[in-house]
């Protein structure tokens, strides 16, 4: 039995404010500590290890394959996990994992949906390939019933561990690249019969951020992939804008901010120096959440603020730091020059207080001006997470129509 996982349902909402204010100390004061970056405890399962010849492979090459039981609740489903070669944000080779769920005795060429689950975590046990097999109903992947419906319709669903081998929470570019390489791997795994399948992308909140990044990067990063469409909702498309909007006051979900800052430090250790500027309280919080899933991360940072965990002056100094700003921009879909060529379905709540809605509007307008077929839906929702469920039927229908070869209906 796998270890219990903390439920990953709260989105990447506070990444930018943590990075902005914590990393701002890199331009206002010398390091207060020499503590190294804290990486997650390695999994003992050798399937996740890096092969010695990793660099000899191309992105998307399958490195290992294993059959696994179908997760609980998935009926008449075959499950396979693929280890594949990908690339981190520094251009270095890494190994990543995706779990592919398919209808039993599935026909070749069936639709393939890459679903990017919301993962708010710094521990590797929280990744989808592990969380799919939790026995605790409170920690289960909540989208599983919807994914089961897709499988019953004859689709295969690939669920990548898009935070990568260091669980770099908040690193959207990494997530986009892993997503695309996971699709490549699924199509290159001959036994799955997906080589000629139409491909779609989907995700919400942090998963939507990875989905949006994958769609935008696809023409340059994976030009051989033909995407039928991408559907994402509640996606934070500009983490720098979130920094300006959220401020620095104590918050019950501050643990997520701290986790995102630490996740970006893992992915950009030279550009985003967080640990060196933590005070004793900050180091204690880091140690308590550095290998945790959502619930423990929330508990570890509840009610705290950036002033509680740093020695250095905080504020808006980040805006004057070109190095840190470049990291924020590289992980903000609104800020990158890349434009998708696949049809886009995007939905969000009109008054979603946890994401910069104006960044979504600006990004969709830019896509429309470039000729991308964009369908935007504004849903009436009391909160960020409820909007996920409200918009899901429209996203599902959008992908169904794209897989059927129907022309999209843009709202540009």
C-alpha positions in Angstrom: 0.0 0.0 0.0 1.3 3.4 -0.9 1.8 6.1 1.8 -1.1 8.5 2.3 -1.1 11.6 0.3 -2.4 15.1 1.2 -5.2 16.1 -1.1 -4.2 18.4 -4.0 -7.2 20.5 -4.7 -6.1 24.1 -3.8 -4.7 25.9 -6.8 -1.3 27.6 -7.3 -2.5 31.0 -6.0 0.2 32.5 -4.0 3.4 31.6 -5.8 4.1 35.0 -7.2 3.8 37.0 -4.0 6.2 34.6 -2.3 8.7 34.6 -5.1 8.4 38.4 -5.5 8.9 39.4 -1.9 11.3 36.6 -0.8 13.5 36.9 -3.9 13.4 40.7 -3.6 15.8 40.2 -0.7 18.5 39.2 -3.2 18.8 42.8 -4.3 18.5 44.4 -0.9 20.7 42.5 1.5 23.5 39.9 1.6 22.6 36.3 2.4 21.7 35.7 6.0 22.2 31.9 5.8 24.2 29.4 3.8 21.6 26.7 3.9 21.4 24.7 0.7 18.3 24.3 -1.4 16.0 21.7 0.1 15.0 19.0 -2.3 12.4 16.3 -1.7 13.2 12.9 -0.2 13.9 10.5 -3.1 11.4 7.7 -3.8 12.7 4.2 -3.0 10.9 2.9 -6.1 13.7 2.4 -8.7 11.2 3.1 -11.5 11.7 6.8 -10.9 15.5 6.7 -11.0 17.5 8.3 -13.8 19.2 5.9 -16.2 22.9 6.4 -16.8 22.4 6.9 -20.5 19.7 9.6 -20.0 21.5 12.2 -22.1 21.7 9.8 -25.0 17.9 9.9 -25.5 15.7 12.4 -27.1 12.8 14.3 -25.3 9.8 12.0 -25.2 11.8 8.8 -25.6 10.4 6.0 -23.4 13.0 4.9 -20.9 10.9 2.2 -19.0 7.4 0.9 -19.0 5.4 -1.0 -16.4 1.8 -2.2 -16.1 0.1 -1.2 -12.9 -3.4 -2.0 -11.5 -6.2 0.3 -12.6 -6.8 2.9 -9.9 -9.8 2.5 -7.6 -13.0 3.4 -9.3 -11.8 2.9 -12.9 -13.8 0.1 -14.5 -12.6 -2.0 -17.4 -9.4 0.1 -17.5 -5.8 -0.9 -18.3 -3.1 1.2 -16.7 0.5 1.7 -17.7 3.2 4.0 -16.4 5.9 5.3 -18.7 9.2 6.8 -17.6 10.4 9.1 -20.3 13.1 11.6 -21.1 12.3 15.3 -20.7 14.1 18.6 -20.1 14.2 20.9 -17.1 14.1 24.7 -17.2 17.9 24.9 -17.6 17.8 22.7 -20.7 19.2 19.7 -18.9 17.9 16.1 -19.4 15.6 14.7 -16.7 13.4 11.6 -16.4 9.7 12.1 -15.8 6.7 9.8 -15.4 3.2 9.7 -16.8 0.3 7.3 -16.1 -1.7 6.2 -19.1 -5.2 4.9 -18.5 -7.0 3.2 -21.4 -10.2 1.3 -22.1 -9.7 -2.4 -21.9 -9.1 -3.9 -25.4 -9.1 -0.3 -26.8 -9.0 0.4 -30.5 -5.8 1.8 -32.0 -5.9 5.5 -32.8 -8.5 6.4 -30.1 -8.3 10.0 -28.7 -5.6 10.7 -26.2 -6.2 13.3 -23.5 -3.3 14.6 -21.5 -4.8 15.7 -18.2 -2.7 17.9 -15.9 -3.9 17.4 -12.4 -3.7 20.1 -9.7 -0.6 19.2 -7.7 0.2 21.6 -4.8 3.2 19.8 -3.3 6.9 19.6 -2.5 7.0 15.9 -1.8 7.3 13.3 -4.5 4.7 11.0 -2.9 2.1 13.6 -3.8 2.7 13.2 -7.6 -0.3 11.8 -9.6 1.5 8.5 -10.4 1.5 7.9 -6.6 -1.7 9.8 -5.6 -3.8 7.8 -8.0 -3.3 4.8 -5.7 -4.0 6.3 -2.3 -6.5 4.4 -0.2 -7.6 7.4 1.8 -10.8 8.8 0.2 -10.0 12.3 1.6 -6.8 12.4 -0.4 -8.0 10.9 -3.7 -7.7 12.8 -7.0 -11.1 14.4 -7.2 -11.2 14.6 -11.0 -11.1 10.8 -11.2 -14.8 10.3 -11.9 -14.7 12.7 -14.9 -11.6 10.9 -16.2 -13.4 7.6 -15.8 -16.2 9.0 -18.1 -13.6 9.9 -20.7 -12.2 6.4 -20.6 -15.7 4.9 -20.9 -16.1 7.0 -24.1 -13.1 5.3 -25.6 -10.4 7.8 -24.8 -7.0 7.2 -23.3 -6.0 9.6 -20.5 -2.3 10.4 -19.7 -1.7 12.0 -16.4 1.9 13.3 -16.1 3.8 14.1 -13.0 4.2 17.6 -14.3 6.1 19.0 -11.3 9.1 16.9 -12.3 11.6 14.9 -10.4 12.2 17.6 -7.7 8.5 18.5 -7.3 9.2 22.0 -8.5 5.9 23.5 -7.5 5.1 26.7 -9.4 7.5 26.1 -12.4 5.0 26.3 -15.3 7.5 26.1 -18.1 8.8 22.8 -16.7 5.3 21.6 -16.4 4.5 22.4 -20.1 7.6 20.7 -21.3 7.0 17.5 -19.2 3.4 17.5 -20.5 4.5 17.6 -24.1 7.2 15.0 -23.6 4.6 12.8 -21.8 2.4 12.9 -24.9 5.4 12.0 -27.1 6.1 9.1 -24.9 2.5 7.8 -24.9 2.6 8.0 -28.7 6.0 6.3 -29.0 4.9 3.4 -26.7 3.9 1.1 -29.5 1.9 -1.3 -27.4 -0.6 1.5 -26.5 -1.7 2.0 -30.1 -1.7 5.8 -29.8 0.8 6.8 -32.5 -1.9 8.2 -34.8 -4.4 9.4 -32.1 -5.8 12.9 -32.0 -4.4 14.6 -28.9 -6.1 17.0 -26.5 -5.0 18.8 -23.3 -6.9 19.7 -20.2 -6.4 21.0 -16.7 -7.6 23.4 -14.1 -5.9 26.0 -11.9 -2.3 24.9 -11.4 -3.0 22.0 -13.9 -4.5 24.6 -16.2 -1.3 26.6 -16.0 0.7 23.6 -17.1 -1.9 23.0 -19.8 -1.8 26.6 -21.1 2.0 26.5 -21.1 2.1 23.2 -23.0 -0.3 24.6 -25.6 1.8 27.7 -26.1 5.1 25.9 -26.2 4.0 23.1 -28.5 4.7 24.8 -31.9 8.4 25.4 -30.9 9.1 22.7 -28.4 7.2 19.8 -30.0 6.3 20.9 -33.5 5.7 17.4 -34.7 2.7 17.0 -32.3 -0.7 17.8 -33.8 -3.0 19.0 -31.0 -6.7 18.8 -31.6 -7.4 21.4 -28.8 -6.6 22.5 -25.3 -9.1 23.2 -22.5 -8.1 24.9 -19.4 -9.8 26.9 -16.6 -8.9 29.1 -13.7 -5.4 29.3 -14.9 -3.0 31.8 -13.3 -1.3 33.1 -16.5 0.8 35.8 -14.9 2.5 35.0 -11.6 4.1 38.5 -11.5 0.7 40.1 -11.6 -0.4 37.9 -8.7 2.5 39.3 -6.7 1.3 42.8 -7.2 -2.3 41.9 -6.4 -2.1 39.6 -3.4 0.2 41.7 -1.1 2.0 40.5 2.0 -0.6 40.2 4.8 -1.0 37.1 6.9 -3.1 34.5 5.1 -4.4 31.0 6.0 -2.9 29.6 2.8 0.5 31.2 3.1 2.0 27.7 3.2 1.2 27.4 -0.5 3.1 30.7 -1.2 6.1 29.4 0.7 5.9 26.1 -1.2 5.8 27.8 -4.5 8.8 29.9 -3.6 10.8 26.8 -2.6 9.6 25.0 -5.7 10.9 27.8 -8.0 14.2 27.8 -6.0 14.6 24.1 -6.8 14.1 24.7 -10.5 16.1 28.0 -10.6 18.7 27.7 -7.7 21.0 30.3 -9.2 18.4 32.9 -10.1 15.9 32.6 -7.2 17.7 32.4 -3.9 15.1 31.9 -1.2 16.6 29.7 1.5 19.5 32.0 2.1 17.2 34.8 3.2 14.9 32.8 5.6 15.1 33.6 9.3 14.8 30.9 12.0 11.0 30.8 11.6 11.3 30.6 7.9 13.8 27.7 8.0 11.5 25.9 10.5 8.5 26.3 8.1 10.7 25.2 5.2 11.7 22.1 7.0 8.1 21.2 7.9 6.8 21.5 4.4 9.8 20.7 2.2 8.6 17.1 1.6 4.9 17.6 2.2 1.6 17.5 0.3 -1.2 20.1 0.4 -2.7 19.6 3.8 0.6 19.6 5.7 1.8 22.6 3.6 -1.4 24.6 4.5 -1.0 23.7 8.2 2.7 24.6 8.2 2.1 28.1 6.9 -1.3 28.9 8.2 -1.7 32.5 9.3 1.8 33.5 8.5 3.2 36.2 6.2 6.4 36.9 4.5 7.5 39.2 7.3 7.4 36.1 9.6 9.8 34.1 7.6 12.4 36.5 6.2 15.1 38.6 7.8 15.6 40.9 4.8 13.4 43.8 3.8 10.5 42.8 1.6 8.2 44.8 -0.7 8.5 45.7 -4.3 12.2 45.4 -4.8 11.6 42.4 -7.1 10.4 44.7 -9.8 13.9 46.1 -9.9 15.5 42.7 -10.1 15.9 41.7 -13.7 17.1 38.2 -12.8 14.0 37.3 -10.7 11.7 39.0 -13.0 13.0 36.9 -15.9 12.1 33.8 -13.9 8.6 35.1 -13.2 8.1 36.0 -16.9 9.4 32.7 -18.1 6.8 30.9 -16.1 3.9 33.3 -17.0 1.9 32.4 -20.1 0.9 36.0 -20.6 4.5 37.1 -20.7 6.1 34.5 -23.1 6.1 35.3 -26.8 5.0 31.7 -27.7 1.5 31.4 -29.2 -0.5 28.2 -29.6 -1.7 27.0 -32.9 -4.3 24.6 -31.5 -7.9 25.7 -30.7 -8.3 26.9 -27.1 -11.2 26.6 -24.7 -10.8 28.7 -21.6 -13.1 29.3 -18.7 -12.9 31.3 -15.4 -15.1 32.9 -12.8 -15.7 36.6 -13.6 -14.8 37.7 -10.0 -12.2 35.0 -9.2 -10.2 36.6 -6.4 -7.3 34.2 -6.5 -6.1 34.7 -10.1 -5.4 37.8 -12.2 -8.4 37.7 -14.5 -7.1 40.6 -16.5 -4.1 38.5 -17.5 -6.4 35.8 -18.9 -8.3 38.5 -20.9 -5.1 40.0 -22.3 -3.7 36.6 -23.2 -6.9 35.5 -25.0 -7.0 38.8 -26.9 -3.4 38.3 -28.0 -4.2 34.8 -29.2 -7.3 36.0 -31.0 -5.3 38.7 -32.8 -2.8 36.0 -33.9 -5.6 34.0 -35.4 -5.9 31.3 -32.7 -9.5 29.9 -32.4 -10.3 30.9 -28.8 -13.6 30.1 -27.0 -13.8 31.8 -23.7 -16.5 31.2 -21.1 -17.1 33.2 -18.0 -18.9 31.2 -15.4 -20.9 32.4 -12.4 -19.2 30.9 -9.4 -18.9 31.8 -5.7 -15.2 30.7 -5.6 -12.3 29.4 -7.6 -12.7 25.7 -7.1 -16.5 25.6 -7.7 -15.7 27.2 -11.1 -13.8 24.1 -12.0 -16.9 21.9 -11.8 -19.2 24.4 -13.5 -16.9 24.7 -16.5 -16.0 21.1 -16.9 -19.0 20.1 -19.1 -18.2 22.8 -21.6 -14.5 21.7 -21.7 -15.5 18.1 -22.2 -17.8 19.0 -25.0 -15.1 21.2 -26.6 -12.6 18.3 -26.7 -15.3 15.8 -27.9 -16.0 18.1 -30.8 -12.3 18.6 -31.6 -11.7 14.8 -31.5 -14.6 14.4 -33.9 -13.0 16.8 -36.4 -15.6 19.6 -36.0 -14.6 23.2 -36.5 -14.3 25.3 -33.3 -16.7 28.2 -32.6 -14.4 31.1 -31.5 -15.7 33.9 -29.3 -13.0 36.3 -30.4 
